Amino acid sequence: MDQCIGCHSCEVACAEQNGLSPEHVWRRVGEVEAGSFPHTQKLFVSSGCNHCLDAACMSACPTDSYHVTDKGVVIHDDESCIGCQYCTWACPYGVPVYQADRGIVTKCDMCHNRLEAGQDPACVQACPAEAIKIEKVTVGEVLATYMEVGQGPAMPDPAITIPSTKITLPVGMNIADFKKVDQALVHPEQPHSPLIAMTIFTQMAVGGFIFAFLFDVLQHLTLSAANPWGKTTVYFSASMLAVTLVSLLASTLHLGRPIYAYRAIKCWRTSWLSREVLALGLFAQMASLYVVFLLLTDGLGWLNSAVWGASPLRWLLGASTCVSGLIGIYASSRIYRVPARPAWNSVKTTWNFYSTALILGPLTVACALALSGFLTQRPAESYRVYLCFSLASCGIVLALKSVLNAYTLKQRAHSAVDELKATAQLYTQWFYRLRGLRNVLAGSTLILLFYWLTVRGAVTSAYDVLFLFGTLAVQVAYSLITRYLFYVTVVPKNIPGNFLIAAQQAAGAPR
């Protein structure tokens, strides 16, 4: 670091060697500073891929697009990449970059073709101060020294990925005194709209199936007769299945190369994304079988509902649908719980995903019960308990979620972790209007639910049905805004950046 002069020649050489556009950078020259005026100090650090021994990009990738050469270089295979961008979330150094024009992720490969030809990488050859060097080391040497020599000022903990890069600090330098020059310049991340829709509506479907199945079982156990709801369960389950299938298909729009989405199941042993695809795929399959069974019994009457209504097969299909859906939600949440993104790397992410299912699920069931009861003129007492239980469950979970969100925001604002502080800053400054709208929607939903449970309590007119569907619309809007904020306010760990670039990004991002 005491040799780097911050000329950015390595960046230019890397971009020219690999045909990169200005917004796609594989090597970056960052700046760190310490002290206070007039006793200040600024230093530069040039960073590319650290070719880690426990590369987070490799373990995250669902398509096995990363491999390590016999020389220890982490290589990305562009051809097999589907552009899911999961590796860009997992890398704590921000090394892999997504190229939208190609629909894939790319990264530094240490100019391995030049190495094979006996030449230095472009960045090494271009550096006028000889601040970058390539040297041969053993795996044992890296394992013995990475915690010491792999730690740079304001850089992520090397324990996350075991980098093979050696950072030589100036003599007497205390890295704890230095901070990134762009530390205070935060900007929102991409919202990933297809993923917002997919996660919200698949979780709603899982919650809907759980409550519908629970009530179906209770009806048969208490009455020992055919389902008194008639075809309500059939129509509702079919609707939730349609929501699931549409949202899963829509999620492929997030991929840079959606035509190759089938490759995402390849690395189920290591990648949570592959596990999510398999789990939600199983959920969709079990839900389809369950809906077909309901259609054949309660729907079309081709199978005697009195005989098959409470059969073990019906319960097995329903329970399998619910369990596979719960596993799918857990797998979805684990995708985001990566050390490189502190605001996501918490059990709260898993809670947020499950709570969405436990809020929207029972609320959709309540709407289905109300609509069915009104259309069929069924006595309100025949389903009133289930209706009130659904709405009460929704309200309790929503209240707990709102309290936890407020508590978490307060904790992050006073956190010692810079990225968590920055996330709180985005919530309170960049998106304070949207956060305020979200809170208004949450409060409105709680008021509407309380009014229904204490004043209305039963479906007596079309107004009651519209009231519940309006409450559902409000809560869907709340959930979409909450998930949007989840994506855009996360601040990833990264290497030190450039002040001017960070200022431009912060100024240009939408509020």
Secondary structure by P-SEA (a helix, b strand, c coil): cccccccaaaaaaaaaaaccccccccbbbbbbbbccccbbbbbbbbbccccccccccccccccccccccccbbbbbcccccccccccccccccccccccccccbbbbbccaaaaaaaccccccccccccccbbbbbbcaaaaaaccccccccccccccccccccbbbbcccccccccccccccccccccccaaaaaaaaaaaaaaaaaaaaaaaaaaaaaaaccccccccaaaaaaaaaaaaaaaaaaaaaacccccccccccccccccccaaaaaaaaaaaaaaaaaaaaaaaaacccccccccccccccaaaaaaaaaaaaaaaaaaaaaaaaaccccccccccaaaaaaaaaaaaaaaaaaaaaaaaaaaaaacccccccaaaaaaaaaaaaaaaaaaaaaaaaaaaaaaacccaaaaaaaaaaacccaaaaaaaaaaaaaaaaaaaaaaccccccccaaaaaaaaaaaaaaaaaaaaaaaaacccbbbbbccccaaaaaaaaaaccc
